[in-house]
Amino acid sequence: MGTCHCSRCRKLGASSFVFVDRQAVKWVRGRDQVRSFTPPPPYRYRRTFCAVCGTSLGDILSEAESVLIPADTLDERPEIGNRFHAFVAEKPPWYGICDDAQQFAGDVPAGASLD
């Protein structure tokens, strides 16, 4: 799990995301109702959402090994803690980071160890 502080995630209303193995995502119904938006760089994650109810779905249609899903959309609480904060340079001054997770001024660098 990680928290993004970029302006896009803040405007989405959710900024904590869980990385889920793409093979573990099982569609029951509604995949045909998912719409997406691809942002300009430096943002790399596409935004997907339900065309029926508007729920943000992160980058659930990603072809990567893991997909990014907003933690707030999960019915069950994940048994993990926050591992990082991305785009801390875009964080509003009123938001305080209250954990010891790694912080990155921009995106998490490729190959960064998040242990």
C-alpha positions as CSV (number, residue, x, y, z in Angstrom):
1,M,0.0,0.0,0.0
2,G,1.2,3.5,-0.8
3,T,-0.1,7.0,-0.5
4,C,0.1,9.5,-3.4
5,H,-0.1,13.2,-2.7
6,C,-0.2,14.4,-6.3
7,S,-3.0,16.9,-7.2
8,R,-4.7,14.2,-9.4
9,C,-5.1,11.7,-6.5
10,R,-6.2,14.4,-4.0
11,K,-8.9,15.6,-6.4
12,L,-10.0,12.0,-6.8
13,G,-10.8,11.9,-3.1
14,A,-8.6,9.0,-2.4
15,S,-4.9,8.8,-2.3
16,S,-4.0,5.5,-0.6
17,F,-3.7,2.6,-3.0
18,V,-3.1,-1.1,-2.8
19,F,-1.0,-3.0,-5.3
20,V,-2.8,-6.2,-6.2
21,D,-1.4,-9.1,-8.3
22,R,-3.3,-8.8,-11.6
23,Q,-3.9,-12.5,-11.6
24,A,-5.8,-12.2,-8.3
25,V,-8.4,-9.8,-9.8
26,K,-11.5,-11.7,-10.7
27,W,-14.2,-9.9,-12.6
28,V,-17.7,-11.0,-11.7
29,R,-19.5,-8.4,-13.8
30,G,-19.2,-4.8,-14.9
31,R,-15.9,-4.8,-16.7
32,D,-17.7,-3.4,-19.8
33,Q,-18.7,-0.4,-17.7
34,V,-15.2,0.6,-16.8
35,R,-13.9,3.8,-18.4
36,S,-10.4,5.2,-18.3
37,F,-8.3,8.4,-18.6
38,T,-4.6,8.4,-19.4
39,P,-2.8,11.3,-17.9
40,P,0.2,13.3,-19.3
41,P,3.7,12.7,-17.9
42,P,5.0,12.7,-15.2
43,Y,2.0,10.8,-14.0
44,R,2.1,7.2,-15.2
45,Y,-1.1,5.6,-13.8
46,R,-4.2,5.6,-15.8
47,R,-7.4,6.4,-14.0
48,T,-10.3,4.0,-14.4
49,F,-13.8,4.5,-13.0
50,C,-17.2,2.9,-13.1
51,A,-19.4,4.5,-15.7
52,V,-22.5,3.6,-13.7
53,C,-21.7,4.8,-10.2
54,G,-18.5,6.9,-10.8
55,T,-16.4,4.8,-8.3
56,S,-12.7,5.3,-8.8
57,L,-11.0,2.0,-9.6
58,G,-7.4,3.1,-9.8
59,D,-5.6,1.4,-12.7
60,I,-7.5,-1.8,-12.5
61,L,-7.2,-2.5,-16.3
62,S,-3.4,-2.3,-16.2
63,E,-1.5,-5.1,-18.0
64,A,1.3,-4.8,-15.4
65,E,2.0,-7.6,-13.0
66,S,0.2,-5.6,-10.3
67,V,-2.7,-3.3,-10.6
68,L,-3.3,-0.2,-8.5
69,I,-6.7,-0.1,-6.6
70,P,-7.8,2.7,-4.2
71,A,-7.8,1.2,-0.7
72,D,-11.1,3.0,0.0
73,T,-12.9,0.8,-2.6
74,L,-12.1,-2.5,-0.9
75,D,-14.9,-4.1,1.1
76,E,-12.4,-5.7,3.5
77,R,-9.5,-4.0,5.3
78,P,-6.2,-4.9,3.9
79,E,-3.8,-6.5,6.4
80,I,-0.9,-4.3,5.4
81,G,0.4,-0.9,6.3
82,N,1.5,2.1,4.2
83,R,4.9,1.5,2.6
84,F,5.5,4.9,0.9
85,H,4.4,8.4,0.2
86,A,4.8,9.6,-3.5
87,F,4.7,13.2,-4.8
88,V,5.3,14.6,-1.4
89,A,6.4,17.9,-3.1
90,E,2.8,18.3,-4.2
91,K,1.3,17.6,-0.7
92,P,-0.8,20.5,0.6
93,P,0.7,22.1,3.7
94,W,-2.3,21.2,5.8
95,Y,-1.8,17.5,5.4
96,G,0.6,15.9,7.9
97,I,2.3,12.6,7.2
98,C,1.9,10.6,10.4
99,D,3.9,7.4,9.7
100,D,7.4,6.4,9.0
101,A,6.9,5.2,5.5
102,Q,9.5,6.2,2.9
103,Q,8.8,9.6,1.2
104,F,9.6,10.6,-2.4
105,A,9.4,14.1,-3.8
106,G,7.9,12.8,-7.0
107,D,7.0,9.3,-8.2
108,V,8.6,6.2,-6.6
109,P,11.8,5.6,-8.6
110,A,11.9,2.5,-10.6
111,G,13.6,-0.3,-8.7
112,A,13.2,1.5,-5.3
113,S,13.2,-0.9,-2.3
114,L,10.0,-0.4,-0.4
115,D,11.0,-2.6,2.6
